[in-house]
Each structure stands twice: as structure tokens, then as C-alpha cells.
Amino acid sequence: MSAGVVVIVGCAAALVGIGAGYWLPPHGRRPARGRLTEGRRILLPFTGEEISRRSFEAAVRLAKAENATIMPAFLAQVPMSLPLETALPVQCARGMPLLEAIEQRASSQGVPVDSRVGRGRSARDALRKLLDEEHFDRIIVSADEDPRVGLSYEDLRWMLDRVPAEILILRPAPEDTRRISTETVKGHF
Amino acid sequence: MAAPADSRRGRLKVFIGMAAGVGKTYRMLLEGRAEQEAGHDVVIGLLETHGRAETARVAESLAMVPRRRVRYRDTVVEEMDLPTILRRAPELCLIDELAHANVPGTEHGKRWEDIEAVLGAGIDVLSTLNVQHLESLNDHITELSGVRVRETIPDAILGRADEVVLIDLTPEALLDRLRAGKVYPPERIDAALNNFFKIENLSALREVALRQVAEEVGARRLTTELVGSREESLAADAPQAVGERLLALVELYPGAQRLVRRAWRSAQRLGAGLDLLLVRAPGKRLSDDEQRALAALRQLASVLGARLIEEESDDVTSAIVEVASRRGTTYILLGGARPARGLARLRTPLPQRLMQRLPGVDVRIVADRSRRANGTNGTNGKAGSNGEAV
């Protein structure tokens, strides 16, 4: 009798084990895909082919400390002569590799990334549209961006005045020669 | 086996350039004149001299089919006289401006369709084209130049040409020609210099033209090697070689953007169109995160010039197969699959299902490069823009 019970319990345990094996994904955990950090979002806008490495590192540090998501955003500018919905392949050829480089670096450090592309008549206009559509808790910008092509000092002042988020402006520093550029993207991208 | 003489299709030779004024029409006329001197029957079907004296002089020795007058609304417009050309049936016909759009009331809406008819009648054709008129380059050149070109031709027309000749000129030389009044009359020179004819525009357009012709040559060489005879390759495969179309399968999660970017880069390299396909369960309500991801995908697709197709279906494979067939897809790109759970493990994986149901379509699984081994995780000493390893 007791031997029968042992056999039954053994069979039941084996069935449960097989069932669990089929049901659970490999390594017994849910896949990381689709899992975004609930909560804080850090926007890292840029306009050119490179960003200051200090901005990126600041974003990664804060994201790790706050369990936040980094949201690098490429701000594309549409000439006045063209409709706002125009495709911008030439600018994208500069911006997409940098988005890729930022995403690769941040992901390799375990920080979740969710990229964006903003489009407007100017970098500020593109940023304003992005901010109208989504909420960001922090925005990190570097004051060393070339104001002729990126965000000008006027734009930074506008952000401080108008944007309902914490703005972190990194003042220029000697180590700003260290950049993250499209050249650092891995693979054939 | 040789085709009967009366069913022979004419040969098309296209002179392509970065902009007006590089000398495409002039070169076309010179070749036409050389053919005439060699004893062939050559006529000009349509010539646009734009008031250039040099061009008009070269054309003097060639017979020309007069234009016909077509009434459109309250004006009379001069167009190429296709019926007269077909009746005249020369051996070689020179037809300028391949991308021209005809006024309503003529046989075809576009001049390239007229040229197809001429070729179909066994008449060889020489024609001219500016690179910005190619459909696939339209967005690219619109952004470069700030001018949207309305008259475009499908890339396949150029793919079907028997010869494509690039007429190249440095931007500086073209600007010199423009200033000397050799491109436009004096009253148009300032406007041209202030708008389209800027050195940065011309340099970019020249690069596009050079690349386009290089890709054309590459595609032809490839098809010739694959198929054998030149005629067979041009007839069967050349349109395919320039007609790649990519389909990227996207889902509503942040990593999907990486897949889209990778697909876009591949499409750029192949000179191919890009479609993005999102398949959702019918009636499924999107979460806030998913709505944000969808908005971001739409924006990305729009900026890149890709088309986002949204389908509702319980059968993802069938939805993909249907869209791929409808859109003429030649490549499918998808991200790495989630680990299967439960009975889903017993199913054939999606890439295999697609390969079974879409023979002849390449299926590519896009890796997540951020998960590569540490040796390649971005600290590998590649130089940044300032020469410092980052």
C-alpha cells in the first residue's frame, strides 16, 4: 500500500515537473522583451551625429539610480519649403546610427532604452512636439552642442522656462572632447 | 533563337545626370548625329533646348518630328507627336526628358509610357533623365534640395534600359556654365543660383547620381552572371535586381525600433522600399505603453519614409504571407523570437513557417547587438570624432 502511494506521488511529481518545463520559458524566467521600467523617463535629445559622452554617462547614472528608462531622441528639422510630414532620409542617415550607438551602449549596461524621433521646423519645435505628446521626468542636454545645428542657448532657456520636467544642462568641460558618435556603432549598421 | 525582325523590341539608352545643364541632351544629340553619319535613319522625337544655342546647333543636322498642339483647358500645349513617330518608324529616335508628364488628351500620361510604345515598335531610343526624377530617390532628393519633384518615373524603367550613361560634371564646372549663361537665359540665372544650384545641393546630387549608376552597373553584372546571356538577364532579372522590397515585422515594444532602423539601413543599401508590418489580435485593446510604442513607430516610419501597415489577425503567419504577396516583398526581417511557452514549443518557429509559405523570399533574423559579448560592447577602442577612443 505504502509502495503504491509512493509510486502515485512520484508520478504526480513527474507530471508537475514536465508541465512546468513546458509552461515556463527556458531559464525559468519571463523574457526581458517588452519589460520597461515603470515610472521615470529620462529624455536625451540630440540633433547631430554625436553627443557628449558626459551627457550619456549622466543619463546612465541617473537611470540606474532611479530605475528609469533612457529615451534618446533624434530631433530632425524639416525645411520650411517642405511639408512637415516629409520623410527625411538624409538627416536620418546621420541620426539613426547614433540612436543605435546610444541604445547599444545603454542596453549593454543594463539600462532600458526606448528611442524616439522628433520632427519640427527647428530643433526646438521638434522637441516641443515631442514634449506635447509624452511626459518625461528629466531632460539631459549638453551646453556644448553646436548651436548652429542643435539646441541654442535660447532653446535651453526656453526649456528651463517652459518644460514641466527637471532639466539637467551639463556645462562645457575639458573632457567634452569625449563623444559618442555614429562611428562607435557596432556591427554593419 | 532570333526573333522575327518586326517583333524586335527597340533598345533604350538613357543619359542620366545630377541636374539640368550637365550636357545630357548635348551628348544625346552627338550620338544621334554619329549614328546618322554611320548611315542610320535617325529622327528627333522631342527636344528641349531650353534656349541653349550650342544644343540647338548640334540638332540642326538631324531630322525632327514636329510637336503636336494639344488643347488643355484654355491653353494649347505642345507635346511629342507619338503617332507620327510610330508612322515614320525611324531606326533611332531621340526623345528628351524621359520623366516628363504629358497633358491629358494624349495617348499616355507619362513620356516614359510613350517611349515604351516606341520601343515596342522596334525603334531604338536615346533619352535623358535627371537623377531626382527617379521615384525611389524622390524623398532623399527633396530633403537635399528642398524641392519636391513632381515628375517621377518608376526605377524599373531605368532598370530595363539597355544602357545607362552617366554624364558627370563637377558642381563647380556646372556653376561656371550656369553663370556663363549656358544653362538658363540671363533672367533665370540669379534665381537658379539662389535656389537649386547651390554647391552643397549639387555635390549631394552628384554623389546620388554616381551611386545610382554604380548600383545599376552592379545589378546588371549580377544578373548577367546569374542568368547567362545579356538579353535574357535584362529581360528577366534586371527589374527584379532594382526592385527589392523589404518587410520588417514589428511588435509594440521598444526594441522594435532597433529592428526598424536596421531594416531601413538595409533598404537604403539595396535601394529598396521598406514596409513595416504590425499584426495585432482582433479587437485587442492597447495598453498605455503599447499606445506610446505605436505612436513612436508611426513617427519613425514617417520620418524614414517607410510605410507602416497595421493588420488585425489571429493568424500572424497568414497575415504576413498575405501582405508580403500583396506588396511584392523580397526580404522579410524579424527580431529574435521570445522563448516559447507551453504547447507553443511544439509549433514550427515563425521563420521556418515563413520560408515554407514564401519560397523565394529571404528571411532575416535581426540580432540584438547590445547583447554581444563584452569584447565588442563598445569599449573596443574605436575612435570617436575627436580621435579619442570611446
Boltz contact constraints between the chains, C-beta under 6 A:
constraints:
  - contact:
      token1: [A, 22]
      token2: [B, 342]
      max_distance: 6.0
  - contact:
      token1: [A, 23]
      token2: [B, 341]
      max_distance: 6.0
  - contact:
      token1: [A, 23]
      token2: [B, 342]
      max_distance: 6.0
  - contact:
      token1: [A, 25]
      token2: [B, 339]
      max_distance: 6.0
  - contact:
      token1: [A, 25]
      token2: [B, 341]
      max_distance: 6.0
  - contact:
      token1: [A, 26]
      token2: [B, 339]
      max_distance: 6.0
  - contact:
      token1: [A, 31]
      token2: [B, 338]
      max_distance: 6.0
  - contact:
      token1: [A, 31]
      token2: [B, 339]
      max_distance: 6.0
  - contact:
      token1: [A, 33]
      token2: [B, 253]
      max_distance: 6.0
  - contact:
      token1: [A, 33]
      token2: [B, 338]
      max_distance: 6.0
  - contact:
      token1: [A, 34]
      token2: [B, 253]
      max_distance: 6.0
  - contact:
      token1: [A, 50]
      token2: [B, 385]
      max_distance: 6.0
  - contact:
      token1: [A, 53]
      token2: [B, 390]
      max_distance: 6.0
  - contact:
      token1: [A, 76]
      token2: [B, 303]
      max_distance: 6.0
  - contact:
      token1: [A, 79]
      token2: [B, 146]
      max_distance: 6.0
  - contact:
      token1: [A, 81]
      token2: [B, 146]
      max_distance: 6.0
  - contact:
      token1: [A, 87]
      token2: [B, 139]
      max_distance: 6.0
  - contact:
      token1: [A, 87]
      token2: [B, 305]
      max_distance: 6.0
  - contact:
      token1: [A, 88]
      token2: [B, 143]
      max_distance: 6.0
  - contact:
      token1: [A, 88]
      token2: [B, 303]
      max_distance: 6.0
  - contact:
      token1: [A, 89]
      token2: [B, 139]
      max_distance: 6.0
  - contact:
      token1: [A, 89]
      token2: [B, 140]
      max_distance: 6.0
  - contact:
      token1: [A, 89]
      token2: [B, 305]
      max_distance: 6.0
  - contact:
      token1: [A, 90]
      token2: [B, 143]
      max_distance: 6.0
  - contact:
      token1: [A, 90]
      token2: [B, 144]
      max_distance: 6.0
  - contact:
      token1: [A, 92]
      token2: [B, 304]
      max_distance: 6.0
  - contact:
      token1: [A, 96]
      token2: [B, 261]
      max_distance: 6.0
  - contact:
      token1: [A, 100]
      token2: [B, 261]
      max_distance: 6.0
  - contact:
      token1: [A, 104]
      token2: [B, 369]
      max_distance: 6.0
  - contact:
      token1: [A, 104]
      token2: [B, 370]
      max_distance: 6.0
  - contact:
      token1: [A, 105]
      token2: [B, 378]
      max_distance: 6.0
  - contact:
      token1: [A, 107]
      token2: [B, 370]
      max_distance: 6.0
  - contact:
      token1: [A, 108]
      token2: [B, 370]
      max_distance: 6.0
  - contact:
      token1: [A, 108]
      token2: [B, 377]
      max_distance: 6.0
  - contact:
      token1: [A, 114]
      token2: [B, 254]
      max_distance: 6.0
  - contact:
      token1: [A, 115]
      token2: [B, 257]
      max_distance: 6.0
  - contact:
      token1: [A, 116]
      token2: [B, 296]
      max_distance: 6.0
  - contact:
      token1: [A, 117]
      token2: [B, 299]
      max_distance: 6.0
  - contact:
      token1: [A, 117]
      token2: [B, 300]
      max_distance: 6.0
  - contact:
      token1: [A, 117]
      token2: [B, 303]
      max_distance: 6.0
  - contact:
      token1: [A, 119]
      token2: [B, 303]
      max_distance: 6.0
  - contact:
      token1: [A, 177]
      token2: [B, 386]
      max_distance: 6.0
  - contact:
      token1: [A, 177]
      token2: [B, 388]
      max_distance: 6.0
  - contact:
      token1: [A, 178]
      token2: [B, 388]
      max_distance: 6.0
  - contact:
      token1: [A, 178]
      token2: [B, 390]
      max_distance: 6.0
  - contact:
      token1: [A, 179]
      token2: [B, 384]
      max_distance: 6.0
  - contact:
      token1: [A, 179]
      token2: [B, 385]
      max_distance: 6.0
  - contact:
      token1: [A, 180]
      token2: [B, 390]
      max_distance: 6.0
  - contact:
      token1: [A, 181]
      token2: [B, 384]
      max_distance: 6.0
  - contact:
      token1: [A, 181]
      token2: [B, 385]
      max_distance: 6.0
  - contact:
      token1: [A, 183]
      token2: [B, 382]
      max_distance: 6.0
  - contact:
      token1: [A, 184]
      token2: [B, 382]
      max_distance: 6.0
  - contact:
      token1: [A, 184]
      token2: [B, 390]
      max_distance: 6.0
  - contact:
      token1: [A, 186]
      token2: [B, 369]
      max_distance: 6.0
  - contact:
      token1: [A, 186]
      token2: [B, 376]
      max_distance: 6.0
  - contact:
      token1: [A, 187]
      token2: [B, 369]
      max_distance: 6.0
  - contact:
      token1: [A, 189]
      token2: [B, 265]
      max_distance: 6.0
